[in-house]
Amino acid sequence: NDEDNPNSKASIASKGPFASDSSIMRIKNELRSMMTSTIDELSANSNYSSLASIGITSDTTTGELSIDDDRFDKALSLDFEGVRRLFVTSGFSDNNAHTLGRFTNDTKTGTYQVDADGDQIGGIDVDRLGDVITSKEGGSNGLSLNAPAGSGTGDFTFVRGIAGQISRYWDESTDQFDGYFTQTNEAIQRRIDEFKDRAELMAEKVERFRQRLIKQFAGLEDSMSRLQNQSQSFQAQIGALG
């Protein structure tokens, strides 16, 4: 029964051509994790640290998202900034003089002790250009903050919201050198090349076998021709004796 066979054309067509592809399953699971997980960095600073907390939930079977409009509207009215942080990449500090400047894909989420007087982020010496300090190593690598000299210390939290996580995931996955999609494409191409080499090798074996058969058939025809000539000669000799 084709319907019971997961590899049948009918089964594949109903589920989609990538239903059992391990690469697609990995992407699906990682994206689902981003959409359903709690963002720990927001837990201590916001009422909303997950999509579920603002009324957006994911069906465990299909993965489809649904939204509770009343709960979402209530969250927006009570804490718009908290909802915004849940989606975007942001940074906040207990020192109002320290604000987020720039960041890179290498910048890790977390809370860092900032010392604007000693030019340090998370205990690591940083570069200063005017009011901006920039880290070039450690977990804060690529993080730039507006932290004027003399503004003291503070705990700065860098957090990637859902959209920020997905954006980073896309950038890393599509990196032309070591991105996941690039590596997967190269792996698939290697398999294609291997199958091509095996097909060419098989074709060579088939051709050698064909040539051997042709030789054997030619030899058989030659033998048959000699036997036929010998038979005719033998029949002629018998006829002469009669």
N, CA, C and O of each residue as an XYZ file, in Angstrom:
968
protein
N       0.844     -1.189      0.000
C       0.000      0.000      0.000
C       0.879      1.239      0.000
O       1.634      1.454      0.948
N       0.798      2.074     -1.063
C       1.649      3.259     -1.184
C       1.431      4.252     -0.056
O       2.371      4.934      0.351
N       0.208      4.349      0.457
C      -0.096      5.322      1.506
C       0.634      4.995      2.800
O       0.936      5.891      3.589
N       0.924      3.687      3.025
C       1.612      3.261      4.234
C       3.125      3.268      4.070
O       3.857      3.109      5.046
N       3.592      3.451      2.852
C       5.027      3.453      2.577
C       5.552      4.892      2.601
O       5.192      5.682      1.729
N       6.405      5.255      3.590
C       6.871      6.646      3.701
C       7.737      7.092      2.531
O       7.934      8.289      2.319
N       8.266      6.111      1.755
C       9.128      6.451      0.620
C       8.393      6.442     -0.715
O       8.997      6.681     -1.761
N       7.091      6.166     -0.682
C       6.331      6.139     -1.931
C       6.132      7.556     -2.453
O       6.199      8.522     -1.694
N       5.886      7.671     -3.757
C       5.679      8.981     -4.366
C       4.467      9.688     -3.754
O       4.490     10.898     -3.528
N       3.408      8.914     -3.489
C       2.190      9.507     -2.936
C       2.444     10.081     -1.542
O       1.957     11.164     -1.217
N       3.223      9.339     -0.702
C       3.505      9.782      0.652
C       4.394     11.017      0.644
O       4.169     11.953      1.410
N       5.410     11.019     -0.228
C       6.328     12.160     -0.318
C       5.588     13.395     -0.811
O       5.819     14.501     -0.322
N       4.687     13.201     -1.792
C       3.932     14.327     -2.346
C       3.022     14.951     -1.307
O       2.843     16.169     -1.292
N       2.437     14.124     -0.426
C       1.513     14.648      0.571
C       2.243     15.393      1.691
O       1.692     16.334      2.262
N       3.475     14.984      2.013
C       4.230     15.610      3.092
C       5.197     16.671      2.594
O       5.664     17.494      3.382
N       5.505     16.671      1.312
C       6.482     17.606      0.768
C       7.801     16.901      0.506
O       8.128     15.936      1.196
N       8.568     17.364     -0.481
C       9.804     16.678     -0.880
C      10.901     16.711      0.171
O      11.824     15.898      0.110
N      10.828     17.645      1.153
C      11.873     17.742      2.157
C      11.419     17.209      3.512
O      12.042     17.497      4.534
N      10.338     16.434      3.525
C       9.751     15.984      4.789
C      10.737     15.208      5.655
O      10.715     15.345      6.879
N      11.594     14.401      5.053
C      12.512     13.567      5.828
C      13.959     14.023      5.704
O      14.873     13.312      6.121
N      14.171     15.201      5.134
C      15.529     15.711      4.970
C      16.071     16.191      6.315
O      15.466     17.050      6.956
N      17.214     15.638      6.746
C      17.760     15.961      8.064
C      18.159     17.429      8.169
O      18.035     18.030      9.236
N      18.637     18.013      7.067
C      19.037     19.429      7.089
C      17.829     20.324      7.317
O      17.890     21.269      8.103
N      16.733     20.026      6.630
C      15.523     20.816      6.790
C      14.944     20.645      8.191
O      14.452     21.601      8.790
N      15.008     19.424      8.704
C      14.507     19.172     10.056
C      15.310     19.966     11.080
O      14.753     20.488     12.046
N      16.620     20.056     10.866
C      17.465     20.815     11.793
C      17.084     22.293     11.773
O      16.935     22.913     12.826
N      16.927     22.851     10.586
C      16.545     24.263     10.463
C      15.195     24.493     11.130
O      15.011     25.461     11.868
N      14.250     23.589     10.859
C      12.909     23.707     11.432
C      12.956     23.704     12.955
O      12.312     24.529     13.603
N      13.724     22.770     13.527
C      13.792     22.662     14.987
C      14.473     23.872     15.613
O      14.055     24.344     16.671
N      15.526     24.378     14.962
C      16.233     25.534     15.508
C      15.360     26.787     15.458
O      15.351     27.580     16.399
N      14.634     26.961     14.366
C      13.739     28.109     14.270
C      12.594     27.995     15.281
O      12.192     28.983     15.896
N      12.083     26.785     15.440
C      11.001     26.586     16.422
C      11.496     26.891     17.824
O      10.769     27.465     18.635
N      12.751     26.503     18.114
C      13.317     26.779     19.436
C      13.409     28.286     19.683
O      13.121     28.761     20.782
N      13.812     29.032     18.651
C      13.890     30.492     18.796
C      12.514     31.089     19.085
O      12.391     32.041     19.856
N      11.487     30.524     18.463
C      10.147     31.085     18.593
C       9.471     30.716     19.913
O       8.544     31.398     20.347
N       9.929     29.645     20.548
C       9.230     29.166     21.747
C      10.040     29.305     23.037
O       9.486     29.194     24.130
N      11.345     29.548     22.916
C      12.188     29.603     24.115
C      12.027     30.924     24.871
O      11.593     31.935     24.321
N      12.389     30.873     26.132
C      12.412     32.075     26.966
C      13.754     32.780     26.783
O      14.798     32.129     26.756
N      13.731     34.094     26.659
C      14.963     34.879     26.550
C      15.378     35.273     27.962
O      14.812     36.186     28.563
N      16.376     34.567     28.476
C      16.758     34.719     29.883
C      17.142     36.142     30.231
O      16.832     36.614     31.325
N      17.819     36.846     29.309
C      18.278     38.205     29.599
C      17.127     39.175     29.854
O      17.328     40.231     30.455
N      15.922     38.827     29.402
C      14.766     39.695     29.605
C      13.991     39.363     30.876
O      13.206     40.175     31.366
N      14.215     38.175     31.397
C      13.415     37.707     32.532
C      13.466     38.644     33.731
O      12.453     38.866     34.395
N      14.660     39.199     34.010
C      14.816     40.040     35.192
C      14.486     41.505     34.928
O      14.435     42.312     35.857
N      14.261     41.852     33.640
C      14.069     43.266     33.315
C      12.752     43.567     32.603
O      12.483     44.716     32.252
N      11.938     42.544     32.390
C      10.693     42.757     31.656
C       9.652     41.740     32.087
O       9.982     40.651     32.555
N       8.398     42.110     31.922
C       7.320     41.160     32.198
C       7.189     40.123     31.099
O       6.505     39.113     31.265
N       7.853     40.378     29.962
C       7.689     39.520     28.790
C       9.042     39.012     28.303
O       9.880     39.783     27.835
N       9.238     37.706     28.422
C      10.511     37.118     28.017
C      10.323     35.973     27.026
O      11.282     35.269     26.707
N       9.099     35.781     26.535
C       8.828     34.754     25.526
C       7.594     35.165     24.732
O       6.795     35.975     25.202
N       7.434     34.617     23.544
C       6.256     34.933     22.737
C       4.981     34.498     23.449
O       3.948     35.162     23.364
N       5.071     33.369     24.154
C       3.881     32.869     24.860
C       3.403     33.878     25.903
O       2.207     33.962     26.181
N       4.335     34.648     26.485
C       3.962     35.600     27.529
C       3.153     36.768     26.983
O       2.524     37.491     27.756
N       3.156     36.972     25.644
C       2.341     38.049     25.061
C       1.210     37.471     24.198
O       0.572     38.193     23.433
N       0.971     36.158     24.332
C      -0.178     35.556     23.660
C       0.100     34.942     22.310
O      -0.839     34.635     21.575
N       1.375     34.750     21.953
C       1.713     34.104     20.679
C       2.239     32.716     20.976
O       3.277     32.567     21.622
N       1.531     31.694     20.511
C       1.908     30.317     20.805
C       2.077     29.514     19.517
O       1.585     29.891     18.453
N       2.791     28.393     19.648
C       3.093     27.538     18.498
C       2.424     26.186     18.675
O       2.496     25.588     19.748
N       1.773     25.704     17.622
C       1.161     24.386     17.638
C       2.270     23.333     17.661
O       3.148     23.341     16.798
N       2.236     22.433     18.637
C       3.315     21.452     18.786
C       3.359     20.453     17.638
O       4.391     19.819     17.416
N       2.263     20.301     16.906
C       2.219     19.342     15.800
C       2.604     19.977     14.479
O       3.453     19.452     13.758
N       1.987     21.103     14.156
C       2.211     21.729     12.851
C       3.261     22.833     12.887
O       3.828     23.187     11.854
N       3.521     23.382     14.079
C       4.469     24.488     14.182
C       3.860     25.837     13.844
O       4.546     26.857     13.918
N       2.585     25.863     13.474
C       1.936     27.122     13.109
C       1.731     28.003     14.350
O       1.435     27.524     15.445
N       1.903     29.316     14.126
C       1.743     30.265     15.222
C       0.311     30.791     15.274
O      -0.337     30.974     14.244
N      -0.160     31.027     16.480
C      -1.476     31.639     16.662
C      -1.332     32.747     17.697
O      -0.438     32.707     18.542
N      -2.206     33.723     17.626
C      -2.093     34.878     18.521
C      -3.409     35.136     19.245
O      -4.492     35.109     18.659
N      -3.271     35.384     20.525
C      -4.408     35.772     21.355
C      -4.451     37.309     21.313
O      -3.679     37.978     22.001
N      -5.345     37.846     20.513
C      -5.382     39.292     20.288
C      -5.546     40.089     21.579
O      -4.870     41.098     21.777
N      -6.431     39.646     22.444
C      -6.682     40.379     23.688
C      -5.434     40.421     24.565
O      -5.086     41.461     25.124
N      -4.774     39.282     24.676
C      -3.572     39.215     25.511
C      -2.446     40.046     24.909
O      -1.700     40.705     25.633
N      -2.323     40.016     23.583
C      -1.277     40.791     22.914
C      -1.525     42.298     23.078
O      -0.609     43.055     23.398
N      -2.764     42.715     22.854
C      -3.105     44.138     23.002
C      -2.868     44.611     24.436
O      -2.410     45.733     24.653
N      -3.175     43.766     25.404
C      -2.973     44.123     26.804
C      -1.488     44.309     27.099
O      -1.093     45.235     27.807
N      -0.668     43.409     26.540
C       0.786     43.503     26.746
C       1.324     44.800     26.156
O       2.167     45.459     26.765
N       0.842     45.168     24.974
C       1.291     46.413     24.334
C       0.925     47.632     25.163
O       1.711     48.573     25.281
N      -0.260     47.611     25.730
C      -0.711     48.770     26.505
C       0.003     48.869     27.852
O       0.233     49.971     28.350
N       0.354     47.730     28.443
C       1.003     47.733     29.756
C       2.501     48.008     29.672
O       3.054     48.720     30.512
N       3.151     47.450     28.668
C       4.620     47.575     28.580
C       5.055     47.468     27.125
O       5.544     46.427     26.687
N       4.872     48.551     26.384
C       5.227     48.551     24.960
C       6.720     48.274     24.765
O       7.103     47.521     23.870
N       7.554     48.881     25.601
C       9.003     48.704     25.475
C       9.393     47.252     25.735
O      10.290     46.718     25.082
N       8.721     46.620     26.686
C       8.987     45.212     26.987
C       8.653     44.317     25.815
O       9.383     43.370     25.524
N       7.551     44.612     25.138
C       7.160     43.836     23.953
C       8.164     44.082     22.823
O       8.548     43.153     22.113
N       8.577     45.322     22.664
C       9.537     45.665     21.609
C      10.848     44.915     21.810
O      11.412     44.377     20.857
N      11.332     44.878     23.042
C      12.590     44.185     23.333
C      12.504     42.690     23.029
O      13.507     42.046     22.722
N      11.304     42.160     23.119
C      11.118     40.734     22.855
C      11.409     40.389     21.398
O      11.730     39.244     21.079
N      11.298     41.378     20.515
C      11.493     41.127     19.083
C      12.824     41.647     18.551
O      13.454     40.981     17.729
N      13.262     42.807     18.996
C      14.439     43.443     18.399
C      15.694     43.165     19.219
O      15.626     42.725     20.367
N      16.844     43.435     18.598
C      18.104     43.373     19.330
C      18.275     44.708     20.060
O      18.140     45.773     19.457
N      18.566     44.644     21.339
C      18.624     45.872     22.128
C      19.648     45.745     23.247
O      20.232     44.686     23.476
N      19.839     46.852     23.926
C      20.741     46.861     25.070
C      20.251     47.878     26.088
O      19.725     48.928     25.717
N      20.420     47.576     27.355
C      19.978     48.503     28.402
C      20.899     48.371     29.608
O      21.490     47.318     29.846
N      21.007     49.447     30.353
C      21.945     49.477     31.468
C      21.293     50.105     32.696
O      20.321     50.852     32.588
N      21.844     49.791     33.855
C      21.379     50.465     35.077
C      22.063     51.816     35.233
O      21.820     52.542     36.196
N      22.927     52.143     34.267
C      23.562     53.452     34.214
C      23.046     54.149     32.959
O      23.382     53.739     31.848
N      22.242     55.187     33.116
C      21.601     55.846     31.977
C      22.584     56.471     30.992
O      22.221     56.793     29.861
N      23.826     56.640     31.427
C      24.832     57.242     30.542
C      25.398     56.222     29.550
O      26.099     56.594     28.610
N      25.098     54.956     29.756
C      25.632     53.890     28.888
C      24.530     53.382     27.972
O      23.536     52.829     28.443
N      24.698     53.565     26.676
C      23.682     53.131     25.711
C      24.327     52.320     24.593
O      25.529     52.412     24.341
N      23.490     51.526     23.933
C      23.975     50.644     22.864
C      24.354     51.439     21.630
O      23.628     52.329     21.187
N      25.511     51.091     21.089
C      25.947     51.669     19.825
C      25.774     50.663     18.700
O      24.739     50.630     18.036
N      26.803     49.838     18.493
C      26.752     48.838     17.440
C      27.103     47.476     18.002
O      27.524     47.352     19.153
N      26.924     46.446     17.172
C      27.249     45.075     17.555
C      27.460     44.271     16.279
O      27.143     44.740     15.186
N      27.989     43.073     16.417
C      28.194     42.191     15.274
C      27.605     40.820     15.582
O      27.089     40.590     16.676
N      27.685     39.913     14.616
C      27.200     38.548     14.843
C      28.041     37.823     15.889
O      27.596     36.827     16.461
N      29.264     38.320     16.144
C      30.135     37.686     17.139
C      29.760     38.091     18.562
O      30.160     37.429     19.520
N      29.004     39.158     18.704
C      28.634     39.644     20.037
C      27.642     38.686     20.699
O      26.588     38.382     20.139
N      27.991     38.222     21.877
C      27.134     37.266     22.583
C      26.195     38.001     23.539
O      26.556     39.007     24.150
N      24.991     37.469     23.645
C      24.034     38.055     24.585
C      24.513     37.833     26.010
O      25.198     36.852     26.299
N      24.153     38.737     26.885
C      24.552     38.612     28.275
C      24.660     39.970     28.947
O      24.445     41.008     28.322
N      24.992     39.946     30.220
C      25.160     41.175     30.996
C      26.647     41.388     31.272
O      27.334     40.499     31.775
N      27.125     42.577     30.936
C      28.546     42.897     31.073
C      28.740     44.077     32.018
O      28.003     45.061     31.953
N      29.731     43.975     32.891
C      30.114     45.077     33.756
C      30.900     46.087     32.923
O      31.938     45.753     32.352
N      30.400     47.325     32.855
C      31.041     48.376     32.063
C      31.719     49.364     33.003
O      31.126     49.867     33.958
N      32.985     49.619     32.694
C      33.741     50.620     33.453
C      34.190     51.685     32.454
O      35.205     51.527     31.775
N      33.424     52.764     32.375
C      33.733     53.807     31.407
C      34.978     54.597     31.786
O      35.608     55.197     30.915
N      35.346     54.611     33.055
C      36.542     55.328     33.488
C      37.804     54.517     33.179
O      38.842     55.079     32.829
N      37.703     53.187     33.311
C      38.851     52.325     33.032
C      38.824     51.733     31.635
O      39.685     50.929     31.277
N      37.837     52.128     30.848
C      37.691     51.623     29.471
C      37.702     50.088     29.434
O      38.571     49.464     28.825
N      36.717     49.515     30.098
C      36.580     48.060     30.130
C      35.118     47.648     29.942
O      34.196     48.330     30.389
N      34.939     46.505     29.265
C      33.628     45.862     29.155
C      33.807     44.407     29.568
O      34.540     43.657     28.924
N      33.145     44.021     30.627
C      33.280     42.648     31.101
C      34.689     42.302     31.524
O      35.128     41.162     31.374
N      35.413     43.303     32.062
C      36.765     43.056     32.529
C      37.815     43.049     31.428
O      38.990     42.799     31.696
N      37.405     43.320     30.194
C      38.325     43.311     29.054
C      38.589     44.747     28.609
O      37.659     45.541     28.465
N      39.866     45.075     28.393
C      40.226     46.405     27.917
C      39.644     46.634     26.527
O      39.679     45.748     25.674
N      39.108     47.837     26.309
C      38.463     48.156     25.037
C      39.078     49.414     24.432
O      39.791     50.158     25.106
N      38.790     49.641     23.148
C      39.250     50.845     22.454
C      38.251     51.981     22.683
O      37.046     51.746     22.782
N      38.749     53.187     22.765
C      37.862     54.338     22.917
C      38.082     55.319     21.781
O      39.216     55.622     21.410
N      36.976     55.813     21.235
C      37.003     56.883     20.240
C      35.931     57.891     20.643
O      34.743     57.682     20.397
N      36.360     58.975     21.260
C      35.399     59.941     21.786
C      34.604     59.331     22.920
O      35.174     58.843     23.896
N      33.290     59.359     22.793
C      32.418     58.792     23.831
C      32.130     57.307     23.615
O      31.421     56.692     24.412
N      32.676     56.729     22.542
C      32.347     55.348     22.184
C      33.483     54.396     22.552
O      34.641     54.625     22.203
N      33.133     53.335     23.258
C      34.101     52.277     23.563
C      33.689     51.018     22.816
O      32.502     50.710     22.711
N      34.684     50.286     22.294
C      34.409     49.111     21.470
C      35.265     47.935     21.905
O      36.484     48.048     22.040
N      34.601     46.797     22.125
C      35.308     45.569     22.503
C      35.689     44.792     21.250
O      34.930     44.737     20.282
N      36.880     44.191     21.283
C      37.343     43.425     20.128
C      37.717     41.993     20.489
O      38.409     41.314     19.730
N      37.255     41.540     21.651
C      37.534     40.163     22.047
C      36.528     39.718     23.115
O      35.744     40.513     23.633
N      36.581     38.437     23.418
C      35.692     37.889     24.432
C      34.243     37.821     23.974
O      33.950     37.965     22.787
N      33.348     37.603     24.914
C      31.928     37.504     24.589
C      31.354     38.795     24.061
O      30.382     38.786     23.306
N      31.957     39.922     24.457
C      31.465     41.229     24.019
C      32.092     41.678     22.705
O      31.918     42.825     22.293
N      32.819     40.783     22.045
C      33.505     41.124     20.794
C      32.544     41.792     19.799
O      31.489     41.247     19.473
N      32.936     42.989     19.323
C      32.112     43.709     18.355
C      31.105     44.654     18.972
O      30.417     45.378     18.253
N      31.005     44.663     20.301
C      30.028     45.514     20.981
C      30.587     46.918     21.168
O      31.672     47.092     21.724
N      29.844     47.919     20.703
C      30.208     49.322     20.893
C      29.150     49.987     21.756
O      27.950     49.809     21.546
N      29.617     50.760     22.733
C      28.697     51.458     23.633
C      29.027     52.946     23.675
O      30.189     53.345     23.602
N      27.993     53.743     23.791
C      28.178     55.161     24.090
C      28.335     55.257     25.602
O      27.365     55.144     26.352
N      29.581     55.469     26.037
C      29.880     55.514     27.467
C      30.950     56.576     27.698
O      32.138     56.253     27.731
N      30.550     57.836     27.859
C      31.514     58.930     28.020
C      32.468     58.688     29.176
O      32.085     58.142     30.210
N      33.720     59.102     28.988
C      34.700     58.985     30.061
C      34.194     59.750     31.276
O      33.687     60.867     31.166
N      34.346     59.115     32.445
C      33.888     59.757     33.669
C      32.451     59.415     34.033
O      31.936     59.896     35.043
N      31.795     58.582     33.214
C      30.388     58.229     33.495
C      30.267     57.047     34.444
O      29.159     56.597     34.737
N      31.392     56.544     34.924
C      31.343     55.514     35.949
C      31.081     54.106     35.426
O      31.334     53.789     34.264
N      30.571     53.284     36.320
C      30.339     51.869     35.992
C      28.854     51.569     35.891
O      28.005     52.383     36.254
N      28.566     50.372     35.384
C      27.174     49.938     35.268
C      27.090     48.555     34.655
O      28.018     48.104     33.984
N      25.980     47.891     34.888
C      25.738     46.581     34.273
C      24.957     46.796     32.985
O      23.832     47.296     33.005
N      25.560     46.415     31.869
C      24.912     46.582     30.565
C      24.483     45.215     30.044
O      25.284     44.283     29.971
N      23.204     45.112     29.685
C      22.664     43.857     29.156
C      22.445     43.973     27.658
O      21.740     44.863     27.180
N      23.069     43.048     26.921
C      22.876     42.977     25.471
C      22.008     41.758     25.181
O      22.322     40.649     25.613
N      20.923     41.965     24.451
C      19.985     40.862     24.214
C      19.468     40.879     22.783
O      19.169     41.932     22.221
N      19.371     39.702     22.220
C      18.806     39.563     20.875
C      17.361     39.076     20.998
O      17.105     38.006     21.550
N      16.432     39.861     20.486
C      15.036     39.438     20.462
C      14.823     38.394     19.378
O      15.777     37.970     18.727
N      13.585     37.981     19.181
C      13.271     36.929     18.212
C      13.764     37.306     16.819
O      14.432     36.510     16.158
N      13.438     38.515     16.373
C      13.855     38.945     15.039
C      15.373     39.015     14.943
O      15.954     38.653     13.921
N      16.014     39.483     16.015
C      17.470     39.559     16.029
C      18.111     38.186     15.958
O      19.119     38.004     15.275
N      17.533     37.215     16.659
C      18.065     35.850     16.630
C      17.942     35.242     15.239
O      18.870     34.605     14.742
N      16.770     35.448     14.610
C      16.547     34.900     13.276
C      17.483     35.554     12.257
O      18.017     34.884     11.374
N      17.676     36.887     12.392
C      18.571     37.602     11.489
C      19.996     37.080     11.615
O      20.680     36.869     10.613
N      20.440     36.873     12.858
C      21.794     36.351     13.072
C      21.910     34.933     12.529
O      22.913     34.585     11.905
N      20.898     34.122     12.762
C      20.896     32.738     12.278
C      21.005     32.707     10.756
O      21.743     31.895     10.197
N      20.271     33.593     10.091
C      20.308     33.662      8.630
C      21.698     34.072      8.140
O      22.240     33.466      7.216
N      22.267     35.102      8.765
C      23.595     35.573      8.358
C      24.649     34.483      8.526
O      25.485     34.273      7.648
N      24.598     33.792      9.664
C      25.582     32.741      9.911
C      25.371     31.548      8.980
O      26.337     30.948      8.509
N      24.118     31.208      8.718
C      23.817     30.038      7.888
C      24.190     30.257      6.432
O      24.561     29.316      5.730
N      24.091     31.513      5.977
C      24.350     31.797      4.562
C      25.754     32.337      4.325
O      26.068     32.764      3.214
N      26.607     32.326      5.353
C      27.986     32.777      5.164
C      28.620     31.983      4.021
O      28.534     30.756      3.989
N      29.265     32.700      3.072
C      29.758     32.046      1.861
C      30.950     31.129      2.105
O      31.324     30.351      1.227
N      31.549     31.215      3.295
C      32.710     30.377      3.562
C      32.387     29.192      4.473
O      32.688     28.048      4.129
N      31.781     29.453      5.620
C      31.518     28.353      6.553
C      30.078     28.323      7.043
O      29.794     27.730      8.083
N      29.173     28.948      6.317
C      27.758     28.911      6.686
C      27.183     27.515      6.551
O      27.665     26.701      5.763
N      26.140     27.249      7.334
C      25.521     25.914      7.325
C      25.000     25.551      5.945
O      25.190     24.426      5.481
N      24.331     26.514      5.278
C      23.806     26.231      3.944
C      24.934     25.969      2.957
O      24.818     25.103      2.090
N      26.036     26.724      3.091
C      27.183     26.536      2.212
C      27.788     25.156      2.421
O      28.093     24.454      1.457
N      27.962     24.768      3.686
C      28.542     23.464      3.989
C      27.635     22.338      3.510
O      28.105     21.327      2.988
N      26.317     22.525      3.693
C      25.366     21.510      3.233
C      25.409     21.378      1.716
O      25.392     20.272      1.175
N      25.464     22.527      1.035
C      25.536     22.520     -0.427
C      26.803     21.815     -0.901
O      26.773     21.043     -1.860
N      27.926     22.089     -0.214
C      29.189     21.444     -0.592
C      29.126     19.943     -0.341
O      29.644     19.155     -1.133
N      28.488     19.544      0.766
C      28.360     18.117      1.073
C      27.506     17.413      0.019
O      27.835     16.314     -0.429
N      26.405     18.060     -0.370
C      25.538     17.480     -1.401
C      26.281     17.385     -2.736
O      26.149     16.398     -3.460
N      27.075     18.440     -3.057
C      27.827     18.434     -4.306
C      28.864     17.313     -4.303
O      29.101     16.677     -5.330
N      29.484     17.074     -3.139
C      30.443     15.968     -3.044
C      29.754     14.638     -3.297
O      30.301     13.768     -3.975
N      28.548     14.479     -2.751
C      27.800     13.233     -2.978
C      27.446     13.084     -4.448
O      27.520     11.989     -5.006
N      27.055     14.205     -5.078
C      26.737     14.166     -6.513
C      27.966     13.757     -7.316
O      27.879     12.937     -8.230
N      29.126     14.343     -6.961
C      30.371     14.007     -7.659
C      30.738     12.542     -7.465
O      31.202     11.878     -8.391
N      30.521     12.039     -6.228
C      30.805     10.628     -5.957
C      29.903      9.722     -6.791
O      30.368      8.740     -7.368
N      28.602     10.055     -6.854
C      27.675      9.258     -7.661
C      28.058      9.323     -9.141
O      27.958      8.333     -9.865
N      28.496     10.505     -9.577
C      28.907     10.676    -10.972
C      30.127      9.806    -11.277
O      30.184      9.137    -12.309
N      31.108      9.824    -10.357
C      32.306      8.991    -10.547
C      31.943      7.514    -10.575
O      32.463      6.747    -11.385
N      31.030      7.122     -9.667
C      30.613      5.711     -9.641
C      29.877      5.340    -10.918
O      30.052      4.241    -11.443
N      29.052      6.260    -11.420
C      28.318      5.994    -12.672
C      29.282      5.861    -13.842
O      29.114      4.993    -14.699
N      30.307      6.738    -13.872
C      31.291      6.662    -14.954
C      32.087      5.369    -14.874
O      32.377      4.747    -15.896
N      32.444      4.962    -13.648
C      33.168      3.713    -13.468
C      32.325      2.525    -13.908
O      32.817      1.600    -14.556
N      31.036      2.567    -13.541
C      30.131      1.496    -13.943
C      29.972      1.456    -15.460
O      29.918      0.385    -16.063
N      29.897      2.647    -16.068
C      29.775      2.710    -17.533
C      31.004      2.116    -18.206
O      30.896      1.429    -19.222
N      32.190      2.390    -17.625
C      33.425      1.816    -18.185
C      33.415      0.302    -18.072
O      33.820     -0.401    -18.998
N      32.946     -0.203    -16.918
C      32.874     -1.665    -16.733
C      31.903     -2.289    -17.738
O      32.182     -3.333    -18.327
N      30.745     -1.617    -17.921
C      29.750     -2.118    -18.877
C      30.323     -2.129    -20.287
O      30.086     -3.069    -21.046
N      31.078     -1.087    -20.645
C      31.666     -1.006    -21.988
C      32.710     -2.102    -22.192
O      32.773     -2.724    -23.253
N      33.535     -2.333    -21.153
C      34.528     -3.407    -21.274
C      33.849     -4.759    -21.413
O      34.301     -5.615    -22.173
N      32.755     -4.948    -20.670
C      32.014     -6.205    -20.772
C      31.395     -6.356    -22.158
O      31.378     -7.446    -22.730
N      30.878     -5.223    -22.698
C      30.289     -5.263    -24.043
C      31.338     -5.626    -25.093
O      31.089     -6.437    -25.985
N      32.515     -5.009    -24.969
C      33.580     -5.313    -25.927
C      34.011     -6.778    -25.825
O      34.311     -7.413    -26.836
N      34.041     -7.310    -24.598
C      34.396     -8.720    -24.407
C      33.354     -9.631    -25.047
O      33.693    -10.636    -25.671
N      32.084     -9.270    -24.886
C      31.023    -10.060    -25.504
C      31.109    -10.023    -27.029
O      30.895    -11.026    -27.710
N      31.437     -8.810    -27.551
C      31.570     -8.681    -29.011
C      32.685     -9.579    -29.522
O      32.558    -10.238    -30.554
N      33.819     -9.587    -28.744
C      34.935    -10.449    -29.149
C      34.534    -11.911    -29.108
O      34.815    -12.680    -30.027
N      33.864    -12.280    -28.008
C      33.440    -13.670    -27.859
C      32.446    -14.059    -28.955
O      32.501    -15.165    -29.493
N      31.536    -13.133    -29.276
C      30.551    -13.417    -30.323
C      31.232    -13.546    -31.682
O      30.877    -14.408    -32.486
N      32.228    -12.668    -31.932
C      32.972    -12.740    -33.197
C      33.724    -14.057    -33.285
O      33.764    -14.695    -34.337
N      34.331    -14.465    -32.147
C      35.045    -15.741    -32.126
C      34.091    -16.894    -32.342
O      34.422    -17.867    -33.018
N      32.892    -16.784    -31.759
C      31.891    -17.844    -31.934
C      31.446    -17.924    -33.384
O      31.300    -19.016    -33.932
N      31.228    -16.770    -34.009
C      30.839    -16.756    -35.421
C      31.922    -17.379    -36.285
O      31.621    -18.123    -37.219
N      33.186    -17.080    -35.980
C      34.301    -17.652    -36.733
C      34.336    -19.168    -36.589
O      34.542    -19.906    -37.552
N      34.124    -19.608    -35.333
C      34.115    -21.052    -35.100
C      32.957    -21.721    -35.833
O      33.119    -22.790    -36.422
N      31.773    -21.075    -35.792
C      30.607    -21.617    -36.483
C      30.845    -21.688    -37.987
O      30.447    -22.645    -38.651
N      31.512    -20.644    -38.516
C      31.805    -20.629    -39.958
C      32.747    -21.761    -40.325
O      32.552    -22.416    -41.349
N      33.783    -22.007    -39.495
C      34.717    -23.103    -39.784
C      34.018    -24.445    -39.705
O      34.249    -25.333    -40.525
N      33.146    -24.581    -38.688
C      32.415    -25.854    -38.561
C      31.505    -26.090    -39.756
O      31.371    -27.212    -40.245
N      30.868    -24.986    -40.226
C      29.980    -25.106    -41.383
C      30.773    -25.516    -42.626
O      30.331    -26.364    -43.401
N      31.936    -24.912    -42.804
C      32.781    -25.267    -43.954
C      33.243    -26.716    -43.868
O      33.234    -27.447    -44.859
N      33.651    -27.120    -42.656
C      34.085    -28.504    -42.464
C      32.944    -29.477    -42.738
O      33.150    -30.550    -43.307
N      31.692    -29.073    -42.310
C      30.527    -29.940    -42.533
C      30.248    -30.102    -44.019
O      29.976    -31.197    -44.512
N      30.326    -28.937    -44.735
C      30.090    -29.004    -46.179
C      31.151    -29.836    -46.891
O      30.846    -30.593    -47.813
N      32.400    -29.689    -46.452
C      33.483    -30.474    -47.052
C      33.287    -31.954    -46.766
O      33.516    -32.795    -47.635
N      32.858    -32.276    -45.535
C      32.650    -33.663    -45.167
C      31.524    -34.283    -45.973
O      31.623    -35.427    -46.418
N      30.424    -33.502    -46.162
C      29.292    -33.984    -46.948
C      29.694    -34.208    -48.411
O      29.230    -35.145    -49.060
N      30.572    -33.323    -48.914
C      31.041    -33.480    -50.310
C      31.871    -34.744    -50.458
O      31.757    -35.461    -51.452
N      32.689    -35.006    -49.482
C      33.533    -36.234    -49.526
C      32.654    -37.475    -49.485
O      32.882    -38.445    -50.208
N      31.623    -37.420    -48.605
C      30.726    -38.588    -48.526
C      29.990    -38.806    -49.856
O      29.787    -39.935    -50.301
N      29.589    -37.651    -50.488
C      28.907    -37.737    -51.775
C      29.816    -38.329    -52.838
O      29.343    -39.079    -53.691
N      31.100    -38.017    -52.815
C      32.036    -38.541    -53.820
C      32.238    -40.025    -53.641
O      32.437    -40.752    -54.614
N      32.187    -40.481    -52.397
C      32.344    -41.906    -52.163
C      31.153    -42.701    -52.694
O      31.297    -43.865    -53.069
N      29.997    -42.085    -52.725
C      28.812    -42.797    -53.187
C      28.782    -42.862    -54.680
O      27.852    -43.428    -55.255
